Amino acid sequence: MPDTPVTPGLPGGGGDPGGPLWAAASVPVGAAVDPDLLQRDEGYRATLLREFNAVTPENAMKWGPVHPTEHGWNLDPADQLVAFAEGHRMRVHGHTLVWHRQLPRWLDSGMPRHRAARVLATHIETLVGRYRGRLASWDVVNEAIADGGGLRATVFRRTYGDGYVAEAFRLAHAADPGARLYYNDYGAEGAGRKSDAVYALVRQLLDEGVPLHGVGLEMHLRAARPPEPAAIAANVARLLALGLEVRISEMDVRIRTARGGDPLALQRRVYRDAIAACMGMPGFIGVTFWGVSDRHSWIHTRFGEDRPLLFDRDYAPKPAYFGVRDALAAARRPRPV
Ligand code: XIL
């Protein structure tokens, strides 16, 4: 695909068709959102509303923040975010019901299986049931595959057993039969052991009749070593061939360790090529970025100061923004005859 050259000073360069991301794309375009930032950062709020038409709560629905004690729930931030999205006709992707991180202390790895089953059921029924009919989709199980393949050792696996994955999907489906239910993971975008393990897991779940509808590929990428676009396309194609949907669920591209050339131009290419590899495949149904601007990103604390997102710290669009918009728009262009 030709890459529109960027003329400094002119957004997107000479041939820039303009318009926000969501309007360029035939699929929803989302961002991870922190309801607190919506209140205290006007640039954040304005950019989110202008460019995106879908949101994923970055932390507000995770087990630790939302269900900090066994009988105590902190649902205000999640409620606020869902109400905000509804007020602006944005789609909400729930994130996440069962994950090994950001867990509360009261989840005890020594609990007997019957108690683990009850805890899992109460958590999922309460949270999914609360927003029944209002959320488009949920990440039901997050990052359950270990980096070397095979199921990760988690409190859920230890207490409930390997069947916790299937059980979580069954519980979520019963609590909101209309929601699309996802398995979500990182490092499973292109070719490799982890992608193969994710593929094997979801195929097995489908064989068992588990209500699983899609796979989220996180795409926390490093510009220095991105997955091959052809490998991404092949991986997405094999997941789609199982009858699943696929979405890019948490995209950002780190450039701190990129060497040689202009890191922002490289970042633009990595974003564009990864998205272009997926766009247009029937069943590929959306892209969500893990934040809005470089001013607020989890990358800074997790991997060191970086510039991983589409807007800079002052909410100006970066080269990556225009690369993403090109990739999102390309799939809409009629093919030449
Ligand atoms: C991250 C959030 O962005 C941070 O604010 C939080 O401190 C830790 O979690 N994979 C996921 C996301 O599924 O939930 C993580 O989000 C990033 C990695």
Residues whose N, C-alpha, C, O or C-beta is under 5 A from the ligand:
A	BS01	XIL	E58 W298
